[in-house]
Amino acid sequence: MSREILLVVDVMSREKNVSKDVIFAALELALASATKKRFHEDVDVRVDVDRDTGEYSSFRRWHVVPDDVVEFPERQIGLTEAKKLDADIELDGFIEEALEPVEFGRIGAQAAK
């Protein structure tokens, strides 16, 4: 699948005269959107596509905020709780949990268009 991603990005970049970075960004947003649909709550998802290999990874993430400011627990985590998971984390950072990526297929093709 990773070769296919690179081929789609290359072809779309040449056909549409758009930089590859713009296409990669659109793919990441589309894949993140599709991944978010797996959850019932409003979660924050980040997808990272390796520009050299075409491999991609999905992550659920929580924004680190002061303990008394957590308003959306599905998207935010208090600093004390975050420190339990990552001792080096600081305010405004993100705690991430790897997710199983969605299939590229139709979603990636639509995003590239």
N, C-alpha and C positions, 0 to 999 in steps of 0.2 A: 504494500500500500504506500510506503514512503516514497518510492520512485514515482508512483502515479501523482502524488501531491506535487513533487518537484516538476514533473512534466506539465501538469495543469497550470502551475504558476508561471512557468516559462512561456507556454503557448499564450496564455491570457495576457501576459506582460507585453509580448510582441504584437498580438492582435489588437489590443486595446490601447497600446502605447501608454501603459501605466507602469510605474515602478514596481518591482517585485515586493518591496517592503509594504506597499499599500495593499497588495493582494494577500500577502501573508497576514497582515493585520486584520483584513476582512475575514480570512479563514479562521483566525483565532477567535474573533468575536462570534462568528456563526457557530463554531464548535462549542464555545462557552455557552451560548444561548441554548443549544440543543442539550448540553449536559445539565443545565439548570432545570430543564423540564422533568428530570428524574426526581426532583425534590418537590415536596408539597409546600415547603416554606420558601421564603424569598432569600436564597443564599447567594453568596458571592463566589463566582467561579472564574478561574483564570486558566487559559489554555496557552501552552507554549509550543510553537512549531520550530524545530531546529532547521535553520535555513540551509544547512549543508547536507543533512541526511533525509529531511522530510519527516522524521519521526516526531510525534507530538505527545505531550503529556497534559493531563488535566488535573487541576487542583481546586479543592474547596478551600476558601480562606476566610479568616476572621481578622478584622481590623482591631489592633490593640489600643484600648482607650483606658482612661482612669477608671478604677473600680466603681466609683459612684456615678459614672456617666453611661454605663451600658444600658442602652435603650432598646436595641434590637439584638437579642442573644443569638439569633440565627446568622448574624453578620458581624457581630462585635464580641470581643472577649476582654474582660478586665485584666489589668496588668498583673495582678497577683496570680490569677489563674494561668495567664500566658507564661509567666516565669517558671511555673511548674513544668511546662512543656518544653520551654527553651530558655535557659538561664540568661542568655545574652540578648534576649528580645527587649526592645525599648518601645515607648509610646509612639504611636503612629506607624508602627511596623505591622507585619502580617504574620499570622500563624497559618501554615498551609498543611493540608492533608491530601495526599495523592488519591486520585479517583481513577476508576477504569475509564479510558477514553471511549467516546462514542465512535461509531463507524463513520468514516469520511463520506463516502458515497454521494448522495444527492445534496446533502447539506453543503459540503465543500464546493461542489460544482456551482450551486446557486450563489454562494458567497463570492466566488471568483467572478461570476458574471456581473 
